[in-house]
């Protein structure tokens, strides 16, 4: 359109029922040709005379509120920053529950409901199973729906899932760890019957799975429609920054969950019943109030329902923002159907739309790279505190705190740095993929270093150290304690004066304890110190064993935490850029569905098998299982630290190698739009074209 004084940018061209001209691309597309050399002209087809078009319903920009009720105070939030704030709160809540409270409660839930690590890994994976079942349909229909209202639904489901997850505590009755056991070697013995030890608590596994399924239903719109809505509302070069901030909240949430859950585990589990235990945190039978955090998260999630429901379908300025964008979609001959303005409105188009994405090799490679990386991150997030606890001989609460301090800030910092760097240098799609590849290579190298930060096991009587240096390994019972009739399911570790750890004071053959000692001390122990200098009769009250694990002689904890933190930073620095690259390499109409397909692959190949694979690896490194009076195997008491380290690092290195392979393949397969040609963005009845009069090389960098 040529007018006196300059050129108008035909950003929006409505579909018209009148006669149409033949255009090379499609009936709904406007050809735009740009000649940027000196003295060259800009040529645009002459449009038919039309009145100024009304804003199409697909880009309906409205005020904040509900129908006609639009208070002026709400309009301050009716912008990308206001939406990002509430998006961050929801992502924070999701992180607190799913990746924080659930993970830190795993050990407590295992003991309370008599579950193995492989079964609790299934509980963790149930979230991802729900995500897989719903992701494709939510992202397909939600792309053209009211995305903020989908997020209001997500808030409701997250609150419901948190509530259901806490229900077993209120229905399983009071926690009974037995009578006050005589922990020393008694005259008559501590035998109990098989009937008394049977329980149906493991049936609550299905309630935990149901709660995770609801949480997965809430997380589906958050990371598909929410991310696409942010990308719709901000310029291309700012999208990575906004998405990085949002994703950082999803990993900062677990930090809060770890800290909150760690403090709640210091409260006795039945505090709501007014019960007080005569045992303390040092007793292995102690269980903390894991359920309180889920109740708090329920109310936090439900408080976000109203804010999301008041946002309009599109934020003010979305149309103008879309007009300034240039497509960087991978040039694939199979995606010609997306030029049809009606494509994607019907469920009949779902198979064809899905087929287009699956035939996009660049998108599939990037999605597979995120899946292999997710297997590692989810596995470590689930069992990191357990790994630290066993490798370095720490308490459960302190190990959980250290895990949260290292894992979560490192992940949040990596997400933000990745988004900032991509936004700062305004990277094009191919350069974004190269940046992600470099970060993955650095994290792979650092993963090998973690093997040097492992710790060996301290001597454990009957497992790695023979009693008095004479008895056989693999049996806790020895001549020195055979008459004590000790319970094999009562794990209360003590450290002998000889530097050997014992399963319990009874197993150590201790007949007496020092009253009111902290930590509790024992003497007259028949299994302790037989090859060492024995105590004299004058020191009969001196202890031969004290409660708790023996102090580890391994000093690799600072080394492990330092290298693990740096590895996590580089790992997550690739996360946000890969998501941005996925949004760029697919057609504009398919961004939400692309995220849905990506997350399905991430769940099926990453976060679902991740905790299960790590759980089986940890179980496979167990050296001492809890076997009750009925011969049923329960939780693991002692692990082979070296075997555990090699197995977990081996899984990590293998998955990172696959991540690097898929990232490299995506770079080689990517075909950007031809240089000097603008590929228009389309939204159903709307064509958004960018027409720069002069080429801006800072915004459209070469992808080579």
LOTIVEX-142854 format. One line per 10 residues: number of its first residue (from 1); for each residue x, y, z of C-alpha. Coordinates in steps of 0.05 Angstrom, whole numbers. Layout:
% residues N
NUM = X,Y,Z; ...
//
This chain:
% residues 704
1 = 0,0,0; 33,63,-23; 14,129,6; 41,199,6; 98,205,54; 117,132,61; 97,59,65; 47,24,109; 62,-44,138; 6,-92,119
11 = 12,-129,185; -58,-158,185; -95,-180,123; -165,-207,138; -195,-262,97; -247,-236,49; -306,-271,16; -294,-231,-48; -251,-251,-107; -179,-270,-89
21 = -115,-263,-129; -70,-323,-141; -11,-320,-94; 49,-367,-94; 44,-389,-22; -30,-398,-7; -97,-364,-14; -91,-333,55; -19,-309,49; 7,-242,27
31 = 71,-242,-14; 125,-197,14; 190,-185,-23; 246,-144,5; 303,-116,-37; 354,-84,9; 409,-63,-40; 423,10,-58; 373,39,-104; 328,-21,-102
41 = 254,-15,-92; 207,-49,-44; 151,-83,-83; 85,-103,-52; 23,-129,-88; -32,-78,-94; -89,-100,-47; -162,-92,-61; -194,-30,-29; -221,-51,39
51 = -244,-15,100; -199,-20,162; -209,-90,189; -236,-103,258; -191,-141,306; -202,-215,291; -228,-259,347; -165,-302,345; -125,-243,372; -178,-217,419
61 = -145,-168,466; -188,-151,525; -183,-121,595; -171,-161,658; -235,-183,693; -296,-227,688; -346,-209,632; -368,-137,645; -334,-133,713; -265,-104,697
71 = -238,-65,757; -186,-12,741; -138,-41,792; -133,-107,754; -109,-73,691; -40,-62,722; -29,-137,714; -56,-140,643; 12,-144,611; 67,-196,600
81 = 101,-179,666; 36,-187,704; 22,-253,672; 93,-276,683; 87,-261,757; 27,-307,766; 58,-358,719; 119,-359,764; 76,-369,826; 42,-429,794
91 = 108,-457,770; 136,-446,840; 77,-484,871; 86,-541,822; 160,-545,837; 148,-543,913; 100,-602,909; 123,-647,852; 199,-639,855; 207,-616,927
101 = 158,-645,977; 147,-710,940; 222,-723,934; 240,-705,1005; 182,-747,1032; 202,-809,993; 245,-839,1049; 191,-825,1102; 136,-854,1058; 178,-916,1045
111 = 184,-930,1120; 114,-910,1139; 78,-950,1085; 130,-1006,1076; 148,-992,1004; 212,-1007,965; 250,-954,926; 226,-983,860; 154,-973,882; 165,-902,906
121 = 199,-890,840; 133,-910,808; 97,-859,852; 144,-805,825; 133,-828,754; 57,-826,760; 59,-751,751; 92,-761,684; 44,-816,663; -15,-767,673
131 = 24,-714,635; 33,-761,576; -40,-781,573; -65,-710,571; -9,-669,540; -24,-678,466; -99,-663,472; -91,-605,520; -38,-572,477; -77,-584,411
141 = -144,-556,435; -114,-505,482; -73,-472,426; -136,-438,400; -171,-435,467; -168,-388,526; -99,-405,553; -103,-366,619; -168,-403,637; -132,-469,623
151 = -81,-446,675; -137,-433,724; -158,-505,714; -85,-525,725; -85,-489,792; -147,-526,814; -119,-594,795; -53,-581,830; -89,-563,894; -132,-626,888
161 = -72,-670,875; -36,-642,937; -97,-655,980; -104,-727,955; -30,-741,965; -36,-722,1039; -99,-765,1051; -62,-830,1072; -38,-796,1134; -109,-781,1157
171 = -136,-850,1140; -79,-896,1160; -87,-884,1234; -34,-871,1286; 37,-889,1270; 57,-949,1312; 131,-966,1316; 120,-1017,1370; 129,-1014,1445; 190,-982,1476
181 = 240,-1035,1456; 296,-1055,1501; 353,-1037,1454; 406,-1074,1495; 418,-1148,1497; 362,-1174,1544; 358,-1237,1585; 295,-1263,1550; 302,-1234,1480; 263,-1187,1434
191 = 225,-1236,1391; 159,-1218,1358; 109,-1258,1319; 97,-1256,1245; 24,-1239,1256; 42,-1176,1293; 87,-1152,1237; 38,-1160,1179; 7,-1097,1151; -35,-1072,1093
201 = -3,-1003,1092; 29,-1016,1024; -41,-1010,993; -36,-935,1002; 11,-937,943; -50,-927,898; -72,-865,935; -4,-833,925; -8,-852,851; -77,-820,845
211 = -51,-756,876; 6,-754,827; -42,-765,769; -81,-703,790; -16,-664,797; 3,-685,727; -63,-661,700; -48,-593,731; 23,-590,704; 3,-604,632
221 = -26,-535,614; 29,-500,654; 88,-521,611; 53,-525,544; 0,-471,539; 32,-425,590; 99,-426,554; 66,-414,487; 24,-357,515; 87,-322,540
231 = 120,-332,472; 58,-301,439; 60,-240,482; 132,-216,479; 182,-201,422; 225,-257,396; 290,-234,428; 256,-227,497; 220,-294,495; 280,-334,520
241 = 288,-287,579; 215,-292,600; 214,-368,590; 280,-375,628; 252,-336,687; 189,-379,687; 228,-443,683; 275,-420,738; 216,-414,784; 198,-486,769
251 = 266,-507,795; 268,-456,851; 203,-486,877; 238,-551,896; 288,-511,937; 231,-484,979; 201,-554,981; 267,-584,1005; 277,-532,1059; 204,-533,1081
261 = 200,-609,1079; 265,-615,1118; 238,-571,1174; 172,-608,1175; 207,-675,1182; 232,-650,1250; 160,-650,1274; 132,-717,1296; 87,-749,1244; 25,-751,1289
271 = 29,-680,1314; -42,-667,1291; -67,-722,1338; -33,-690,1398; 15,-749,1401; 86,-740,1426; 139,-793,1416; 190,-816,1467; 238,-826,1409; 278,-769,1376
281 = 305,-756,1306; 366,-799,1319; 322,-860,1326; 313,-895,1258; 239,-906,1276; 227,-831,1278; 181,-805,1222; 168,-732,1209; 105,-695,1190; 113,-702,1115
291 = 40,-687,1101; 37,-615,1126; 72,-586,1065; 20,-616,1018; -37,-584,1056; -3,-516,1051; 10,-526,977; -63,-542,965; -85,-474,990; -30,-439,953
301 = -50,-471,886; -124,-456,896; -108,-383,911; -85,-375,839; -150,-397,807; -183,-328,808; -122,-289,782; -114,-333,721; -188,-333,706; -189,-258,699
311 = -136,-252,644; -162,-241,572; -151,-290,516; -93,-247,491; -56,-192,527; -59,-121,499; -5,-111,447; -2,-183,424; -23,-165,352; 32,-113,347
321 = 83,-160,377; 64,-215,328; 71,-166,270; 145,-157,285; 164,-231,285; 198,-270,230; 189,-345,226; 251,-388,233; 214,-454,223; 252,-512,194
331 = 236,-516,119; 199,-581,113; 158,-600,52; 109,-638,94; 80,-577,130; 43,-544,72; -24,-560,104; -12,-509,159; -24,-453,110; -98,-470,110
341 = -134,-421,155; -182,-475,180; -128,-527,193; -126,-549,266; -196,-527,286; -225,-597,284; -205,-661,320; -201,-691,250; -138,-649,238; -104,-677,300
351 = -71,-737,265; -47,-694,207; -20,-641,253; 15,-693,295; 44,-725,233; 73,-659,210; 111,-652,276; 135,-723,276; 163,-714,206; 201,-652,227
361 = 271,-682,240; 299,-621,276; 241,-618,325; 245,-693,338; 320,-690,352; 312,-632,400; 254,-667,435; 295,-731,442; 354,-692,471; 309,-662,525
371 = 282,-732,540; 350,-763,553; 371,-703,596; 306,-708,635; 321,-780,654; 383,-757,691; 355,-695,724; 292,-730,748; 330,-790,775; 379,-747,813
381 = 324,-701,838; 287,-761,867; 346,-796,900; 400,-743,909; 388,-735,984; 390,-810,992; 455,-813,953; 488,-759,996; 461,-791,1060; 493,-859,1045
391 = 556,-835,1010; 577,-787,1065; 544,-817,1127; 496,-758,1140; 428,-755,1171; 367,-755,1126; 347,-683,1142; 418,-655,1133; 428,-694,1068; 362,-667,1041
401 = 382,-596,1059; 449,-603,1025; 416,-634,964; 368,-576,959; 422,-524,969; 463,-552,912; 413,-579,862; 359,-525,862; 400,-460,860; 445,-492,808
411 = 385,-510,765; 352,-442,773; 417,-405,758; 427,-448,696; 357,-434,670; 364,-359,679; 434,-356,650; 414,-396,589; 355,-350,575; 395,-286,588
421 = 452,-307,541; 406,-326,484; 366,-261,494; 428,-217,501; 461,-241,437; 394,-248,400; 414,-317,375; 379,-347,315; 353,-418,318; 415,-454,294
431 = 461,-414,340; 415,-431,399; 424,-505,384; 500,-496,380; 499,-462,448; 459,-520,478; 508,-570,448; 568,-534,480; 534,-535,549; 519,-609,543
441 = 591,-624,526; 616,-586,587; 567,-622,633; 589,-690,604; 662,-676,621; 643,-656,692; 602,-719,702; 664,-762,698; 697,-721,754; 641,-741,802
451 = 669,-811,804; 730,-784,840; 685,-754,894; 655,-819,918; 666,-850,986; 677,-922,1007; 638,-956,1062; 659,-953,1135; 669,-1021,1169; 601,-1053,1185
461 = 599,-1115,1229; 571,-1176,1193; 569,-1140,1126; 638,-1113,1108; 674,-1129,1173; 675,-1195,1210; 657,-1196,1285; 722,-1194,1324; 758,-1209,1259; 739,-1283,1261
471 = 667,-1294,1239; 640,-1300,1168; 609,-1242,1130; 536,-1239,1108; 505,-1255,1176; 489,-1206,1232; 485,-1262,1283; 550,-1285,1314; 570,-1324,1377; 579,-1259,1414
481 = 505,-1241,1406; 470,-1306,1391; 438,-1310,1460; 409,-1240,1454; 354,-1259,1405; 358,-1191,1372; 306,-1165,1324; 333,-1162,1253; 282,-1108,1235; 303,-1060,1291
491 = 357,-1019,1257; 389,-972,1308; 462,-964,1286; 516,-955,1339; 590,-941,1330; 636,-985,1370; 700,-962,1404; 737,-1005,1354; 713,-960,1297; 664,-1012,1271
501 = 590,-997,1260; 538,-1045,1288; 467,-1057,1266; 439,-1043,1336; 463,-1043,1409; 432,-1112,1416; 471,-1139,1356; 534,-1108,1386; 520,-1150,1449; 513,-1089,1494
511 = 480,-1106,1560; 478,-1038,1593; 470,-965,1574; 492,-900,1606; 429,-863,1630; 414,-794,1604; 474,-793,1558; 472,-754,1492; 484,-789,1446; 464,-852,1482
521 = 523,-893,1505; 529,-968,1518; 578,-1013,1555; 589,-1086,1570; 585,-1100,1495; 608,-1171,1480; 619,-1160,1405; 657,-1095,1410; 732,-1089,1419; 750,-1162,1428
531 = 812,-1150,1387; 825,-1082,1418; 847,-1061,1488; 789,-1077,1534; 764,-1028,1585; 785,-1038,1658; 737,-1051,1715; 751,-981,1741; 722,-954,1676; 661,-998,1677
541 = 616,-939,1663; 658,-916,1603; 622,-929,1537; 642,-982,1487; 591,-959,1435; 551,-897,1423; 486,-886,1384; 492,-864,1311; 534,-881,1251; 610,-879,1256
551 = 640,-815,1230; 663,-822,1159; 737,-814,1143; 719,-792,1073; 732,-718,1060; 703,-714,989; 637,-681,1008; 659,-609,990; 690,-635,925; 626,-671,907
561 = 581,-612,923; 625,-564,884; 631,-604,820; 558,-627,823; 535,-554,829; 575,-533,767; 550,-595,729; 478,-576,745; 489,-504,722; 516,-525,654
571 = 462,-578,647; 405,-530,657; 438,-474,617; 419,-518,557; 346,-527,580; 315,-459,564; 352,-451,497; 327,-519,473; 255,-500,490; 263,-434,452
581 = 294,-472,393; 234,-519,391; 186,-459,389; 227,-430,331; 236,-492,288; 161,-508,281; 104,-471,249; 71,-416,289; 5,-453,292; 37,-515,322
591 = 78,-487,379; 33,-511,435; 25,-579,403; 101,-582,393; 111,-570,467; 59,-623,482; 94,-674,438; 161,-655,468; 136,-665,539; 104,-732,520
601 = 171,-756,495; 205,-726,556; 158,-764,602; 157,-830,564; 232,-834,553; 258,-790,610; 220,-773,673; 179,-837,676; 237,-887,669; 286,-840,704
611 = 265,-850,777; 250,-924,764; 319,-935,733; 354,-897,788; 312,-935,840; 331,-1003,812; 404,-981,808; 403,-960,881; 366,-1024,902; 418,-1065,863
621 = 473,-1033,905; 441,-1053,971; 484,-1093,1019; 435,-1103,1077; 360,-1109,1070; 307,-1105,1124; 278,-1175,1130; 220,-1179,1179; 197,-1240,1220; 156,-1265,1162
631 = 215,-1264,1115; 188,-1206,1075; 240,-1158,1048; 228,-1084,1065; 272,-1023,1058; 348,-1025,1050; 391,-1007,1110; 460,-1006,1080; 487,-993,1009; 552,-1007,973
641 = 575,-936,961; 625,-951,906; 575,-993,867; 521,-940,875; 567,-885,850; 590,-923,788; 519,-944,770; 489,-874,776; 546,-838,741; 545,-892,687
651 = 471,-878,674; 485,-804,672; 544,-809,623; 505,-854,576; 445,-808,574; 488,-745,564; 523,-779,506; 455,-789,473; 437,-716,487; 499,-693,451
661 = 485,-739,392; 414,-713,383; 435,-640,390; 490,-650,338; 442,-684,290; 391,-627,297; 444,-576,278; 463,-613,215; 390,-625,194; 364,-555,206
671 = 346,-515,143; 329,-442,158; 284,-401,113; 320,-374,51; 362,-312,64; 326,-247,49; 257,-279,51; 206,-266,105; 162,-324,123; 97,-299,152
681 = 65,-319,218; -7,-341,211; -61,-348,262; -123,-378,231; -156,-319,195; -97,-273,208; -32,-265,170; 22,-228,208; 80,-206,164; 144,-171,181
691 = 168,-122,128; 235,-90,147; 255,-35,100; 328,-45,118; 356,-112,139; 373,-116,213; 431,-165,217; 431,-162,292; 362,-194,293; 370,-242,236
701 = 439,-272,245; 466,-323,198; 452,-393,221; 515,-422,192
//
